Amino acid sequence: MTSPTSTTPTSTVTDWPVRATALTDELTAAGKLTSPAWRAAVEAVPRHVFVPEFYVYRDGRMITVAASDPTTSGEWQEQVYSNTALVTKIGQDEPGGPPVFLSSSSTPGLMTRMVEALDVRDGNRVLEIGTGTGYNAALLCHRLGEARVYSVDVEPDLLETARIRLAELGYHPTLVAGDGAEGLAEHAPFDRIIATCSVPAIPWPWVDQARIGGVILTDIKVGLAAGNLVRLTRTAPDRAEGMFDAGQAAFMELRHTAGSPGRIPYARTPEDSPATESTTELDPRIPWSNPVVWFLAALRLGGHYRLGYTGGDPHHGPDAVSITTPEGSRAEITLATDHDDGHRVSETGPVRLWQHVEHAHQQWESAGRPGWPRLGLAVTPDTQTIYIDEPGNPLAGVS
Ligand SMILES: C[S@@+](CC[C@H](N)C(=O)[O-])C[C@H]1O[C@@H](n2cnc3c(N)ncnc32)[C@H](O)[C@@H]1O
């Protein structure tokens, strides 16, 4: 599957200024857009130029919703000016495998929240990791001027398409195809660095290429659904630190080569692997429904786990939740309790995964049940440490 490369002139949607203003009003009312300068950018940049088509999962398959297709053009027009993320490139990890999302135009409200959190000042030079459609780069160009905007994407075809669409609107930022984890050393230092893909830890080049006092804003995801936006300030040549965002965000993960996230293979737990049976007081729904607990658990689980539900029938839902890790460890925890004994836990393989989750939950309780705004991240060339309230109170390491 390939990405769409057609272009859509502004004239395709004649009332786009009205739609862009309505989107601006919607984001403002939702508290996701507050500053006049960014309001002006959202009103001035036609999103439809950057997303002439997108993919949706419908009736068990991916279909294309496109401006050029009369059967979907109405839906297309509605969606591009709504607060919705639109998938624009899909691929496969393996031939015949399920589709994986490789690029999207992020939810406009998330983009505006992020660019506002970036706290840009006139004259700032900004590096964006994850050009995607180019829409966010266009917002940055409107706000700061094209000469101060730099953007990198690992997918060369996306980058070239974004270049064409940006140029149609008169924007010529510096666009580079490559692995954004390396930053853009030849154009450093930057006042602001914004990543619109998630990373398991902060790539040191981002800190190294930020000015002292400069800001780095990214989504840290140490594992599936485990992490959030963090805003770091470079405080010294060898240090950046800052707090996590109060809201929740989710971006597709940064991948080092084009075309596929290249997921790691999973070992099967041998059928005859002995199981360790125990019980737990902790309802397995609690760590999953609390993003901070789950983040702390993921730091212990190692990031490459999978989650699932097992058993049950269509009428009664699942019986148990499961966690699996690549080396073949697995934990299954029943959703129902056995009288006073709690939830039954069955663990197989080399690592007792549920124990890690319980420890993370205890750690969160002992820390006073913090929400995201009390969590921070300190980064040096050799360490990345999660802290609570201030860097002097370390909670866990990020590997
Ligand atoms: C959510 S999309 C970005 C949306 C974009 N900012 C926009 O306005 O359309 C995430 C992008 O990150 C890109 N990406 C993934 N890994 C990357 C890497 N190592 N370096 C640069 N870009 C990367 C993907 O190709 C994808 O286009």
PDBQT file of the ligand as one rigid body, heavy atoms in Angstrom, charges set to zero:
ROOT
HETATM    1  C1  LIG A 401       1.393  11.542  13.295  1.00  0.00    +0.000 C 
HETATM    2  S1  LIG A 401       2.402  11.635  11.897  1.00  0.00    +0.000 S 
HETATM    3  C2  LIG A 401       2.904  13.335  11.859  1.00  0.00    +0.000 C 
HETATM    4  C3  LIG A 401       1.848  14.304  11.511  1.00  0.00    +0.000 C 
HETATM    5  C4  LIG A 401       2.370  15.582  10.934  1.00  0.00    +0.000 C 
HETATM    6  N1  LIG A 401       3.042  16.412  11.914  1.00  0.00    +0.000 N 
HETATM    7  C5  LIG A 401       1.292  16.327  10.208  1.00  0.00    +0.000 C 
HETATM    8  O1  LIG A 401       1.051  17.483  10.504  1.00  0.00    +0.000 OA
HETATM    9  O2  LIG A 401       0.693  15.740   9.311  1.00  0.00    +0.000 OA
HETATM   10  C6  LIG A 401       3.922  10.898  12.440  1.00  0.00    +0.000 C 
HETATM   11  C7  LIG A 401       5.006  10.977  11.424  1.00  0.00    +0.000 C 
HETATM   12  O3  LIG A 401       6.225  10.601  12.018  1.00  0.00    +0.000 OA
HETATM   13  C8  LIG A 401       7.008  10.037  11.006  1.00  0.00    +0.000 C 
HETATM   14  N2  LIG A 401       8.133   9.331  11.574  1.00  0.00    +0.000 N 
HETATM   15  C9  LIG A 401       8.192   8.100  12.127  1.00  0.00    +0.000 A 
HETATM   16  N3  LIG A 401       9.452   7.815  12.473  1.00  0.00    +0.000 NA
HETATM   17  C10 LIG A 401      10.218   8.893  12.161  1.00  0.00    +0.000 A 
HETATM   18  C11 LIG A 401      11.586   9.196  12.277  1.00  0.00    +0.000 A 
HETATM   19  N4  LIG A 401      12.482   8.326  12.774  1.00  0.00    +0.000 N 
HETATM   20  N5  LIG A 401      12.014  10.393  11.848  1.00  0.00    +0.000 NA
HETATM   21  C12 LIG A 401      11.157  11.300  11.312  1.00  0.00    +0.000 A 
HETATM   22  N6  LIG A 401       9.841  11.049  11.160  1.00  0.00    +0.000 NA
HETATM   23  C13 LIG A 401       9.382   9.866  11.585  1.00  0.00    +0.000 A 
HETATM   24  C14 LIG A 401       6.015   9.164  10.257  1.00  0.00    +0.000 C 
HETATM   25  O4  LIG A 401       6.477   8.814   8.960  1.00  0.00    +0.000 OA
HETATM   26  C15 LIG A 401       4.792  10.052  10.251  1.00  0.00    +0.000 C 
HETATM   27  O5  LIG A 401       4.724  10.782   9.072  1.00  0.00    +0.000 OA
ENDROOT
TORSDOF 0
